[in-house]
Amino acid sequence: MFANVGQINNSGIEISLGASPVVTKDFTWNLNLTFARNTNKLASFSNNEYAMVQMNTGYFSEDLKTYTQRIVEDEPIGNFYGPKWLGFDANGDNIFEDLDDDGKLSDGDNQVIGNAYPDFTFSIQNSFSYKNFDLSFLFRGSVGNDVLNMSRLYYEGFSYFGSNNILKSTLDHPEYKGGAIYSSRFIEDGSFVKLDNLTLGYNVPLKGKVISKMRIYVTGQNLLTLTKYKGMDPEVHLAGLEPGIEWYTFYPRTKTYLLGLNITF
């Protein structure tokens, strides 16, 4: 039975600053900056009637049949939970941190290996106008967010040779002959900076009586992404109880170009 008795606490700070650094007869520069840092914590799962200690989420069925996240009281939502990967040994086998000292990979080795939510987000928007020309662009970024790269997890294992495509990164470790094993190896830093929007416009000078204003412009969206993340897109779904996962069925965002004409009669 599901019951709405849990409590999540959110706290943080959000700052927005706007300025016009340069204003002259022919030239104007407007600048807007935003900064946000927010944290969350599951304060309680339970009440006097319903009790729960933890919840496993982010289930990956396929061949792994494993949960990738765990929600625990007094800890934040979005924690990736699993073994910490240390590299390969001389035989090409995985090396994991052995927390319980039993000499093998077991549930006792699982730990927090990342969190889906960023340390902070920001944006920088500039707009310029010079006589009849105008230019504006928006940079937006996220820092400190971790992403589970399911494509690497699914396609870097040796067991997927032959019948399916493999990733080029699989060949970085040809000595590895094992299958896909969920671990911190596939939790990546998803920090990014994006050029979200760029618009260049021109106001056509008119003296006619029928058309009072005319503006021609070209706009590009999702033009550039700067990131070290190896997957399709570091900006993944952050809502719900299994945030920060780029499922291997993820469809990439596309660049969009628009040529427009505004006419005022």
N, C-alpha and C positions, 0 to 999 in steps of 0.2 A: 504494500500500500504506500502511495506517495502522499506526503503531507507537507504543506507550505509552512514549515516551522523554523527553517534556517534563517540565519542572519549574517549578512556580509557588510563589513564596514569599509567605506571608501574615504580616502582623504588625500589632499594634495594642494597644489597651487597652480593657478593659471594666470598668465600675464599677457596683456596685449598693449602694444605701444604704437602710436601713430605719429608721424611727423612730416613736415614739408621742408626738407633741408635747403632747397633752392626754389625761389619764386622770383622770376623776373618778368619783364613785359612779354618776351617771346618763349621763355623756357620755364617749365615747372617740373619738379621732382617730388613725388609723394612716396613715402616709405611706411610700411606696416610690418611689425614684428609680433610674433606670438610665441609663447613658451608655456609648456604644461608638464607638470610632474604629478602623477597620481599613483597611489598604492591601494591595494585592497587586501583584506584578510577575512577569512571565514571565521566569524566570531563564535558561531554555534551551529551545530547540525540538528540539535535536539531540543525538545521541551520535556515536560513531566510525563507526557504520554508516548512520545516517539523518540527513540534513541538510536544514534548511529555514530560510529567512531570515525570512519573514513569511507570514501567512495572512489572507485577506480573508473576512469573515463578514457576517452580517446582509443576505443577498441579498434584494432586492425585485424580484420578476419583473415582473409586470404590464407597463406600457409603459416603465418606467424601465430595467429590466434592469441594475441597478447594485448594488454592494456598499456598505454604509453604515458598516462598521467594519473596522478593520485591527488585527491582533495582531502585534507586533514584539518581538523579544528586548529585554530590559531596559526594557520599557515595561509599564504596567498593562493588564490585561484590561478590555474595555469602552470603549475609546477610539473615539469617532465620528470618522470620517476623510472629509473632503470639502472643497469650496471654502468660503471664508468670505464670507458675503453681507454687502454694505455698504449695500444699499438699492436704490431705483429712480432712474433718470435722468429727465430731462424728457420723454422719449418713452415712459416706462413700462417700459423694459427693465431687467433685473437688472444690478446692479453687483457684481462679485466682486473680491476682492483678487487682483491679478495678480502672483503670486510670481515667475514666470519671465519677466515683462516681454515676453511675446510678443503682447500685445494681444488675446488671446482666452481663453476658458475651456478649459483643458486639464488633463491629469493632473498637470502640473507645478505647478498651483495648489492641489492637495489638501494638507491639513494636519489636525492634530488640532483638532477643533472642539467637543469636549466629552467627558465621561466619565459612564458610567451609574451609577457607584457614589457613594454619599453621602460627604461629608466626615465626618459623624457622625450617629448616630441616638440617640434618647432616648425615655423614657417617664416619665410621672408618674401614679401610682395613689394615690387617696385613698379611704379607707373611714371612715365615721362611724356611730356608733350612739348613739341617745338613747332611753333606756328601752326600749320595745318596737319602735322604729323603727330601720331601718338604711339607709344610702345609700352606694353606692360608684360610682366612675367612673374610667375609664382614658383618658388622653391619650397619644398616641404620635406621634412625629414623625421626619422625615428631612430633613437639610439638605445642600444642595450636589449632589444627584443630577440629572443631565441626562436628559431623555427625548426620544426622536425621535417626534414627533407625525405618524404616518403618515396619519391622516385629513386633516390640513391639507395634507400633501404631495400626497395623491391628489386631494383635492376642491377645492383652491384654484386649480388651474390653469385658465386660460381654455378649454382644449380640452375640459373636461368639462361645459361648459354644454350644456343641451338634453337629452341622453339620461340624465343622472344628476342627483342632487341636488348642490347646492353648499353650501359653508359661508357663513354670514353674513359671516365675516371676508374672504371673497373680494371683497366690495363695498367694503372699506376701501381697495382700490387698483384702482378701475375702469379706470385707465389701462393696467394690465398686460394684455397680449394674448397672452402666451406660455403654454406648457404647464408641467407640473410638472417642476422641476429640483431634485434633492437638493442641499441646502446647509445651512449653519448657520442659515438662516432658520427651519428647522423643528426645530432643536434647542432645547428650552425648559428653563428651570429647573423641575425637578420637586419642589422642596422643599415639604413639606406638614406639617400638624398635623392629626391625626384624633382625634375623640372615638369611641373604639372601642367602649366599653361603658358603659352607665349602668343601674344596678339600684337600685330602691327596694323595700324590704320591710317587712313588719309581722308581728311575732310575736303571735299572738292569745293572750291570757291564758285559760287553761283550768283548770278544777278537776275535770273529769270523770275517771272511772276507765278509760274505753275509749280515749279519745284523750289522749295525754300532751302532744303538741306540735302546733302548727299554724302554718304561716307562709305568708302571701300575698305575692307579689312580682310586679313588672313589670320587664322587661328590654328595653332597646333596644340594637342593635348597628349599627355603621357609621352613626352618627347625623349626623356633621358632618365635613366636610373643608375646611380652610382652605388655599388654595394659589393661586398666580398661574398655574398651568398651565392651558392652554386646552382640553386634551383631556378624555376621559372620566374618567380616574383617573391621577394621577401615580405611584401605586404599581404598577409593572409588574414583569414577570418579570426576575429578576436572576441566575438560574442559567445555566450553560452558557457558550457562547462568543459569544453575541449578546444580551447583557443590555440592558435599558433601552429597548426598542422597544415602543411601543404600536401594534400592528398595527391597521389600519383595520377588522379583523374582531373587535376586542376587545369582549367583552360586559361591561357595567358591573356592578360590585358593587351589591347591593341592601341597603336598610335592612331590618332584621328586628326585629319586636316580639313579645314573648312574655309572656303572663300565666300565672303558675304558682301551684301550691298544693302545699305539702309537709305531709304528715300523718304523725305518728309515733304508733303504737298502743302 
